Amino acid sequence: MSTIPIISVGDILEMKKNHPCGAKTFRVARIGSDIKLICTGCQRALTIERVKVEKMIKKIIPAEKTDE
């Protein structure tokens, strides 16, 4: 049984496959039943179903927390 990844707005997701621009990382802009991702290479915005995104993730890099 697989675990459900915890994704937050601002996290960087490293995917299994490259985007056509060559970048492998995407920043999470919105979360819901669909997830809005922004490519870190070309800044293109994508909205993909949450289930598909969860299958495509290789690694989650948490967003930096600023507590000042």
GROMACS elastic network, one bead per residue, 0.5 to 0.9 nm:
[ bonds ]
;  ai    aj funct       b0    kb
    4    54     6  0.77361   500
    5    54     6  0.69701   500
    5    57     6  0.89334   500
    5    60     6  0.84738   500
    6    60     6  0.86967   500
    7    10     6  0.88680   500
    7    11     6  0.68449   500
    7    13     6  0.87350   500
    7    28     6  0.80678   500
    7    31     6  0.80285   500
    7    60     6  0.76788   500
    7    62     6  0.83089   500
    8    11     6  0.57153   500
    8    28     6  0.71098   500
    8    29     6  0.88013   500
    8    30     6  0.83985   500
    8    31     6  0.73748   500
    8    62     6  0.77809   500
    8    63     6  0.78498   500
    9    12     6  0.88288   500
    9    27     6  0.79405   500
    9    28     6  0.51095   500
    9    29     6  0.55517   500
    9    30     6  0.59924   500
    9    31     6  0.68014   500
    9    63     6  0.77826   500
   10    27     6  0.59567   500
   10    28     6  0.51676   500
   10    29     6  0.62868   500
   10    30     6  0.85834   500
   10    62     6  0.75708   500
   10    63     6  0.52054   500
   10    64     6  0.81864   500
   11    26     6  0.83297   500
   11    27     6  0.57925   500
   11    28     6  0.55557   500
   11    29     6  0.84864   500
   11    60     6  0.68905   500
   11    61     6  0.58490   500
   11    64     6  0.82382   500
   12    25     6  0.64000   500
   12    26     6  0.55184   500
   12    28     6  0.63860   500
   12    40     6  0.87404   500
   12    59     6  0.85033   500
   12    60     6  0.60404   500
   12    61     6  0.50014   500
   12    62     6  0.64414   500
   12    63     6  0.68744   500
   13    24     6  0.82543   500
   13    25     6  0.54582   500
   13    26     6  0.52034   500
   13    27     6  0.63137   500
   13    28     6  0.73999   500
   13    37     6  0.88005   500
   13    57     6  0.64596   500
   13    58     6  0.75010   500
   13    59     6  0.59975   500
   13    61     6  0.61650   500
   13    62     6  0.85448   500
   14    17     6  0.87206   500
   14    24     6  0.56761   500
   14    26     6  0.65998   500
   14    56     6  0.86711   500
   14    57     6  0.60817   500
   14    58     6  0.55034   500
   14    59     6  0.50343   500
   14    60     6  0.62830   500
   14    61     6  0.76487   500
   15    18     6  0.69948   500
   15    19     6  0.87822   500
   15    24     6  0.56129   500
   15    25     6  0.62388   500
   15    26     6  0.78221   500
   15    53     6  0.86918   500
   15    56     6  0.56089   500
   15    59     6  0.69307   500
   15    60     6  0.88963   500
   16    24     6  0.75046   500
   16    56     6  0.58208   500
   16    57     6  0.61698   500
   16    58     6  0.53112   500
   16    59     6  0.86140   500
   17    24     6  0.65669   500
   17    56     6  0.76840   500
   17    58     6  0.89340   500
   18    21     6  0.76944   500
   18    22     6  0.55334   500
   18    23     6  0.56394   500
   18    25     6  0.80738   500
   19    22     6  0.53656   500
   19    23     6  0.55042   500
   19    24     6  0.60858   500
   19    25     6  0.83430   500
   19    39     6  0.77499   500
   19    41     6  0.85998   500
   20    23     6  0.75600   500
   21    24     6  0.89622   500
   21    39     6  0.88543   500
   21    41     6  0.67185   500
   21    42     6  0.65678   500
   22    41     6  0.73144   500
   22    42     6  0.89399   500
   23    26     6  0.81212   500
   23    39     6  0.71640   500
   23    40     6  0.67358   500
   23    41     6  0.52206   500
   23    42     6  0.79730   500
   24    39     6  0.80673   500
   24    40     6  0.80729   500
   24    41     6  0.82098   500
   25    38     6  0.87116   500
   25    39     6  0.64044   500
   25    40     6  0.58930   500
   25    41     6  0.77739   500
   26    37     6  0.57970   500
   26    38     6  0.53243   500
   26    40     6  0.53721   500
   26    41     6  0.82896   500
   26    43     6  0.88473   500
   27    36     6  0.85398   500
   27    37     6  0.55448   500
   27    38     6  0.51357   500
   27    39     6  0.64756   500
   27    40     6  0.66060   500
   28    31     6  0.75049   500
   28    35     6  0.72350   500
   28    36     6  0.61182   500
   28    38     6  0.65144   500
   29    35     6  0.76023   500
   29    36     6  0.53514   500
   29    37     6  0.56414   500
   29    38     6  0.67407   500
   29    45     6  0.87293   500
   30    34     6  0.81067   500
   30    35     6  0.56707   500
   30    37     6  0.73325   500
   30    47     6  0.88636   500
   31    34     6  0.63548   500
   31    36     6  0.66059   500
   31    50     6  0.81990   500
   32    35     6  0.59829   500
   32    36     6  0.86736   500
   32    49     6  0.88285   500
   32    50     6  0.74502   500
   33    48     6  0.89272   500
   33    49     6  0.63836   500
   33    50     6  0.56621   500
   33    51     6  0.83870   500
   34    47     6  0.63515   500
   34    48     6  0.54730   500
   34    51     6  0.83421   500
   34    53     6  0.87319   500
   35    46     6  0.81190   500
   35    47     6  0.55861   500
   35    48     6  0.54766   500
   35    49     6  0.61620   500
   35    50     6  0.56120   500
   35    53     6  0.75012   500
   36    45     6  0.68217   500
   36    46     6  0.55680   500
   36    48     6  0.64955   500
   36    49     6  0.88291   500
   37    44     6  0.82700   500
   37    45     6  0.56848   500
   37    46     6  0.51349   500
   37    47     6  0.62483   500
   37    48     6  0.78035   500
   38    41     6  0.87699   500
   38    42     6  0.84238   500
   38    43     6  0.55935   500
   38    44     6  0.55772   500
   38    46     6  0.62374   500
   38    47     6  0.88304   500
   39    42     6  0.58219   500
   39    44     6  0.54005   500
   39    45     6  0.65410   500
   39    46     6  0.79222   500
   40    43     6  0.56190   500
   40    44     6  0.81574   500
   41    44     6  0.81761   500
   48    51     6  0.84934   500
   48    52     6  0.69071   500
   48    53     6  0.65578   500
   49    52     6  0.54756   500
   49    53     6  0.64047   500
   49    54     6  0.88319   500
   50    53     6  0.51281   500
   50    54     6  0.61765   500
   50    55     6  0.88051   500
   51    54     6  0.52541   500
   51    55     6  0.65676   500
   51    56     6  0.89415   500
   52    55     6  0.52827   500
   52    56     6  0.63989   500
   53    56     6  0.50377   500
   53    57     6  0.63306   500
   54    57     6  0.55744   500
   54    58     6  0.89734   500
   55    58     6  0.84268   500
   57    60     6  0.73300   500
   62    65     6  0.87448   500
